[in-house]
Amino acid sequence: MQRNTETPVDIRRRQTLCAGAAAGLLGILPTGASLAQGKWPAQPVNYVVPFPPGGLTDVAARNVAKALNDARRWNVVIENKPGGNANIGAAFVARAQPDGYTWLAITLSHAANATLFEGKAGYDLLKDLTPLAGLASSTMMVVVNAKSPIKTMADLRKAAENGKLAAASSGNGTPPHLTLALYQKLTGTKLMHVPYKGGAPSLTDLMGGHVDVIFSNYPESLAHVQGGALRALAVTTKQRSPDLPDVPTVAEAGIPDLIVENFTGVMAPAGLPADVAKQAGEAIAAEMRKPEMQQAMVKLGFIPQPRGPAEFSKYLQAEVQRWSKIIKEAGIQAA
């Protein structure tokens, strides 16, 4: 048996060297602690938009990415992953590493999908993803053909009570369909739902006189209203639109609970270190609060609603619960 000839000084020196080596090794590992020390982001951020390029959500995300790139020198890159009612891109992000380098653009559609595709989407919105920030919302707008005898929300309700009206939407479970379902619940009316594959073809048929009304996405129908092809009856926000100051809100039209916000926000994979979630979320919200960003969003048809991680988390949970109840009561099913 070999005898240990180290002196106490030697032992202390060896312990110090080992501790230093261990600390050096830990310093190169990508832990949550190192991220908290300001080392994030150290590589490009992949910002996934689960819709095709050019749409409203995509444009909003690109504005946010540019603002972060310009103001903070972050390298935020947009990647479009459309399909599956926006579930393909969401599931991709839910399965990504929770390191802060993969983000997801979400909308009201995802809040509805939590019920419409429960157990079938490939992810759980509230369990598999972490809220980072809320960006903005756009109103829905109740529109009819400009030649329609329906001129007000009161006229619409009377017509729905006296006869069968055809209400188009951009598809089952989309925001226009959800708004229609809420309207029917609040007014006790029944309209025949006609789902289309997208907002554009539904609006084309409304202008052609083939359907009677659409609870439309505001940006999709705005130009048609301004051009005189469609008549706007109301917007589903608490304030009137600055683009259409003569169009009343649903509250002014006598249906105050028909408030619908087609919101957009940012999420990341669950398990993201809290310090990274806070840094990313607060940075996004801070950029959204800048006057130039708010002006850009308003021009796109958005109402800026910057929310940090905690506030956006509460808002998202409330939206999921609200639409789950409406979807179940209306018997809405995904196509």
C-alpha positions as CSV (number, residue, x, y, z in Angstrom):
1,M,0.0,0.0,0.0
2,Q,1.5,3.3,-1.1
3,R,1.8,5.9,1.6
4,N,0.4,9.4,0.9
5,T,3.2,11.9,1.3
6,E,1.2,15.1,0.6
7,T,1.5,17.9,3.1
8,P,-1.6,19.9,4.1
9,V,-0.4,22.7,1.8
10,D,-0.1,20.2,-1.1
11,I,-3.7,19.0,-0.5
12,R,-5.0,22.5,-0.4
13,R,-3.2,23.4,-3.6
14,R,-4.6,20.3,-5.3
15,Q,-8.1,21.1,-4.1
16,T,-7.8,24.6,-5.4
17,L,-6.6,23.4,-8.9
18,C,-9.5,20.9,-9.1
19,A,-12.0,23.5,-8.1
20,G,-10.6,25.9,-10.7
21,A,-10.8,23.3,-13.4
22,A,-14.3,22.4,-12.6
23,A,-15.4,26.1,-12.6
24,G,-13.7,26.5,-16.0
25,L,-15.6,23.5,-17.4
26,L,-18.9,24.7,-16.1
27,G,-18.2,28.1,-17.6
28,I,-18.3,26.6,-21.1
29,L,-21.5,24.7,-20.7
30,P,-24.7,26.2,-22.0
31,T,-26.6,26.3,-18.7
32,G,-29.4,28.5,-17.7
33,A,-27.0,30.2,-15.2
34,S,-24.6,31.2,-18.0
35,L,-27.5,32.5,-20.0
36,A,-28.6,34.6,-17.1
37,Q,-25.1,36.3,-17.1
38,G,-25.9,38.1,-20.3
39,K,-24.5,35.6,-22.8
40,W,-27.9,35.1,-24.5
41,P,-28.4,35.6,-27.4
42,A,-25.1,34.3,-28.7
43,Q,-26.5,32.9,-32.0
44,P,-29.4,33.6,-34.4
45,V,-33.0,33.2,-33.2
46,N,-35.3,31.2,-35.4
47,Y,-38.7,33.0,-35.3
48,V,-41.3,30.5,-36.7
49,V,-44.4,31.9,-38.4
50,P,-46.9,29.1,-38.9
51,F,-48.6,30.9,-41.8
52,P,-47.5,31.7,-45.4
53,P,-45.3,34.7,-46.2
54,G,-47.1,38.0,-46.7
55,G,-50.0,37.5,-44.3
56,L,-50.7,39.8,-41.4
57,T,-49.0,37.6,-38.8
58,D,-46.0,37.2,-41.0
59,V,-45.7,40.9,-41.6
60,A,-46.0,41.7,-37.9
61,A,-43.3,39.2,-37.0
62,R,-41.0,40.6,-39.6
63,N,-41.5,44.1,-38.1
64,V,-40.6,42.8,-34.7
65,A,-37.5,40.9,-36.0
66,K,-36.3,44.0,-37.8
67,A,-36.7,46.1,-34.7
68,L,-34.7,43.7,-32.6
69,N,-32.1,43.3,-35.2
70,D,-31.7,47.1,-35.6
71,A,-32.0,48.3,-32.0
72,R,-30.3,45.4,-30.2
73,R,-28.2,43.7,-32.8
74,W,-30.0,40.4,-32.3
75,N,-30.0,38.2,-35.3
76,V,-33.7,37.2,-35.5
77,V,-34.6,35.2,-38.6
78,I,-38.1,34.5,-39.8
79,E,-39.0,31.0,-41.0
80,N,-42.4,30.2,-42.4
81,K,-43.9,26.8,-41.6
82,P,-47.5,26.9,-42.7
83,G,-50.1,24.1,-42.7
84,G,-52.3,22.1,-40.4
85,N,-54.4,25.1,-39.2
86,A,-51.1,26.7,-38.0
87,N,-50.4,23.5,-35.9
88,I,-47.4,22.3,-37.9
89,G,-45.2,25.3,-37.0
90,A,-46.4,25.3,-33.5
91,A,-45.6,21.6,-32.9
92,F,-42.2,22.2,-34.4
93,V,-41.4,24.9,-31.9
94,A,-42.9,22.9,-29.0
95,R,-40.3,20.1,-29.8
96,A,-37.4,22.5,-30.1
97,Q,-34.6,22.9,-27.5
98,P,-35.7,25.3,-24.7
99,D,-32.7,27.5,-25.1
100,G,-34.3,30.7,-26.3
101,Y,-33.3,30.3,-30.0
102,T,-36.6,29.2,-31.3
103,W,-39.7,31.4,-31.2
104,L,-43.3,30.9,-32.4
105,A,-45.7,33.5,-33.7
106,I,-49.2,32.7,-32.4
107,T,-52.7,34.1,-33.0
108,L,-56.3,33.7,-31.9
109,S,-56.3,30.6,-34.1
110,H,-53.9,28.8,-31.6
111,A,-56.1,29.7,-28.7
112,A,-59.0,28.1,-30.5
113,N,-56.9,25.2,-31.7
114,A,-56.3,24.2,-28.1
115,T,-59.9,23.0,-28.0
116,L,-60.5,22.3,-31.7
117,F,-57.5,19.9,-31.9
118,E,-57.3,18.8,-28.3
119,G,-55.0,15.8,-28.2
120,K,-54.5,15.9,-32.0
121,A,-52.3,18.9,-32.6
122,G,-49.0,17.3,-31.6
123,Y,-48.5,19.8,-28.8
124,D,-50.3,21.4,-25.9
125,L,-50.4,25.2,-26.2
126,L,-50.3,26.0,-22.5
127,K,-48.1,23.1,-21.4
128,D,-45.5,22.7,-24.2
129,L,-44.9,26.4,-24.9
130,T,-43.8,29.4,-22.8
131,P,-45.4,32.9,-23.4
132,L,-42.8,35.6,-24.2
133,A,-44.8,38.6,-25.3
134,G,-48.0,39.9,-26.7
135,L,-47.7,42.2,-29.7
136,A,-51.0,43.5,-31.0
137,S,-54.5,42.6,-32.1
138,S,-56.7,43.4,-35.1
139,T,-60.5,43.8,-34.9
140,M,-63.1,41.8,-36.7
141,M,-65.5,43.7,-38.9
142,V,-69.1,42.8,-39.7
143,V,-69.5,43.4,-43.5
144,V,-72.3,43.0,-46.0
145,N,-72.6,43.7,-49.7
146,A,-72.9,47.4,-50.4
147,K,-76.2,46.7,-52.1
148,S,-77.7,44.8,-49.2
149,P,-80.8,46.2,-47.5
150,I,-79.0,45.4,-44.2
151,K,-77.5,48.7,-43.1
152,T,-77.0,48.3,-39.3
153,M,-76.5,45.6,-36.7
154,A,-80.1,46.0,-35.7
155,D,-81.1,45.2,-39.3
156,L,-78.8,42.2,-39.3
157,R,-80.4,40.8,-36.2
158,K,-83.9,41.4,-37.5
159,A,-83.1,39.7,-40.8
160,A,-81.5,36.7,-39.0
161,E,-84.6,36.3,-36.9
162,N,-87.0,36.6,-39.9
163,G,-85.2,34.5,-42.4
164,K,-82.2,32.3,-43.2
165,L,-79.0,34.3,-43.7
166,A,-75.8,32.8,-45.1
167,A,-72.7,33.8,-43.1
168,A,-69.4,33.0,-44.8
169,S,-66.1,32.5,-43.1
170,S,-62.5,31.7,-44.0
171,G,-63.0,28.1,-42.6
172,N,-64.1,26.1,-39.7
173,G,-62.6,27.3,-36.4
174,T,-61.1,30.5,-37.9
175,P,-61.6,33.9,-36.2
176,P,-64.5,34.8,-38.6
177,H,-66.3,31.5,-37.7
178,L,-65.6,32.0,-34.0
179,T,-67.0,35.6,-34.1
180,L,-70.1,34.3,-35.9
181,A,-70.6,31.7,-33.2
182,L,-70.3,34.2,-30.5
183,Y,-72.7,36.5,-32.3
184,Q,-75.3,33.8,-32.5
185,K,-74.9,32.9,-28.8
186,L,-75.3,36.5,-27.7
187,T,-78.3,37.3,-30.0
188,G,-80.0,33.9,-30.0
189,T,-80.1,33.9,-33.7
190,K,-79.1,31.2,-36.2
191,L,-77.3,31.8,-39.4
192,M,-76.2,29.3,-42.0
193,H,-72.5,29.0,-41.8
194,V,-70.7,28.7,-45.2
195,P,-67.0,27.9,-44.7
196,Y,-64.5,28.8,-47.4
197,K,-60.8,28.0,-47.9
198,G,-59.5,31.5,-46.9
199,G,-60.8,35.0,-46.5
200,A,-60.3,36.1,-50.1
201,P,-62.8,33.7,-51.7
202,S,-65.4,34.3,-49.0
203,L,-65.2,38.1,-49.6
204,T,-65.4,37.5,-53.4
205,D,-68.7,35.6,-53.0
206,L,-70.0,38.3,-50.6
207,M,-69.4,40.9,-53.2
208,G,-71.0,38.7,-55.8
209,G,-74.2,38.4,-53.7
210,H,-73.8,34.6,-53.0
211,V,-73.7,35.0,-49.2
212,D,-75.2,37.7,-46.9
213,V,-72.7,38.6,-44.2
214,I,-69.1,37.9,-43.0
215,F,-67.6,38.6,-39.6
216,S,-64.4,39.4,-41.4
217,N,-60.8,39.9,-40.5
218,Y,-60.5,43.7,-40.6
219,P,-57.4,43.9,-42.8
220,E,-58.9,41.6,-45.4
221,S,-62.1,43.6,-45.8
222,L,-60.9,47.1,-45.2
223,A,-60.0,48.0,-48.8
224,H,-63.3,46.6,-50.0
225,V,-65.2,48.8,-47.5
226,Q,-63.2,51.9,-48.5
227,G,-63.7,51.1,-52.1
228,G,-67.4,50.9,-51.8
229,A,-68.0,47.2,-52.6
230,L,-68.8,46.3,-49.0
231,R,-70.7,48.0,-46.2
232,A,-69.3,47.8,-42.6
233,L,-71.9,47.4,-39.9
234,A,-69.6,47.3,-36.8
235,V,-66.1,46.6,-35.5
236,T,-65.5,44.2,-32.6
237,T,-63.2,46.5,-30.6
238,K,-63.9,48.9,-27.8
239,Q,-62.9,51.9,-29.9
240,R,-63.8,52.9,-33.4
241,S,-61.2,52.3,-36.2
242,P,-59.3,55.5,-37.2
243,D,-59.6,54.3,-40.8
244,L,-63.4,54.0,-40.6
245,P,-64.4,56.6,-38.0
246,D,-68.1,56.4,-39.0
247,V,-68.4,52.7,-38.3
248,P,-69.8,52.0,-34.8
249,T,-68.3,49.5,-32.3
250,V,-70.3,46.5,-31.3
251,A,-71.0,48.1,-28.0
252,E,-72.4,51.2,-29.7
253,A,-74.5,48.8,-31.8
254,G,-76.0,47.2,-28.7
255,I,-73.8,44.0,-28.4
256,P,-71.1,44.9,-25.9
257,D,-70.0,41.4,-25.3
258,L,-69.1,40.8,-29.0
259,I,-65.5,41.9,-28.4
260,V,-63.1,39.8,-30.4
261,E,-59.4,40.5,-30.7
262,N,-57.5,38.5,-33.3
263,F,-54.3,38.9,-31.4
264,T,-50.7,37.9,-32.2
265,G,-47.9,37.1,-29.8
266,V,-44.7,35.2,-29.3
267,M,-44.0,31.9,-27.5
268,A,-41.0,29.6,-27.0
269,P,-40.6,26.0,-26.0
270,A,-41.6,25.1,-22.4
271,G,-38.6,24.7,-20.0
272,L,-37.0,27.9,-21.2
273,P,-34.9,29.4,-18.3
274,A,-36.9,32.1,-16.6
275,D,-34.2,34.7,-17.0
276,V,-34.1,34.2,-20.8
277,A,-37.9,34.3,-21.1
278,K,-37.9,37.5,-19.2
279,Q,-35.1,39.1,-21.2
280,A,-36.6,38.1,-24.6
281,G,-40.2,38.9,-23.6
282,E,-39.4,42.3,-22.1
283,A,-37.2,43.2,-25.1
284,I,-40.0,42.4,-27.5
285,A,-42.6,44.4,-25.5
286,A,-40.2,47.3,-25.2
287,E,-39.7,47.5,-29.0
288,M,-43.5,47.3,-29.4
289,R,-43.9,50.3,-27.1
290,K,-41.8,52.5,-29.3
291,P,-43.8,55.2,-31.2
292,E,-42.4,54.2,-34.6
293,M,-43.3,50.6,-34.1
294,Q,-46.8,51.4,-33.0
295,Q,-47.3,53.7,-36.0
296,A,-46.2,50.9,-38.3
297,M,-48.5,48.4,-36.7
298,V,-51.5,50.8,-36.9
299,K,-50.8,51.2,-40.6
300,L,-51.1,47.4,-41.0
301,G,-54.5,47.4,-39.3
302,F,-53.3,46.4,-35.8
303,I,-54.0,47.8,-32.4
304,P,-50.7,47.7,-30.5
305,Q,-51.0,45.7,-27.3
306,P,-47.4,45.2,-25.9
307,R,-47.5,42.7,-23.1
308,G,-44.5,41.2,-21.2
309,P,-44.3,37.4,-20.3
310,A,-46.4,37.5,-17.1
311,E,-49.2,39.7,-18.5
312,F,-49.3,37.8,-21.8
313,S,-49.5,34.5,-20.0
314,K,-52.6,35.5,-18.1
315,Y,-54.2,37.0,-21.3
316,L,-53.5,33.8,-23.3
317,Q,-55.0,31.5,-20.6
318,A,-58.1,33.7,-20.5
319,E,-58.5,33.6,-24.3
320,V,-58.1,29.8,-24.4
321,Q,-60.8,29.3,-21.7
322,R,-63.1,31.8,-23.3
323,W,-63.0,30.3,-26.8
324,S,-63.1,26.7,-25.4
325,K,-66.5,27.4,-23.9
326,I,-67.8,29.1,-27.1
327,I,-66.5,26.3,-29.3
328,K,-68.0,23.6,-27.2
329,E,-71.4,25.3,-26.8
330,A,-71.6,26.0,-30.6
331,G,-70.4,22.5,-31.5
332,I,-67.7,23.8,-33.7
333,Q,-65.4,21.1,-35.2
334,A,-62.2,21.4,-37.1
335,A,-62.5,20.7,-40.8
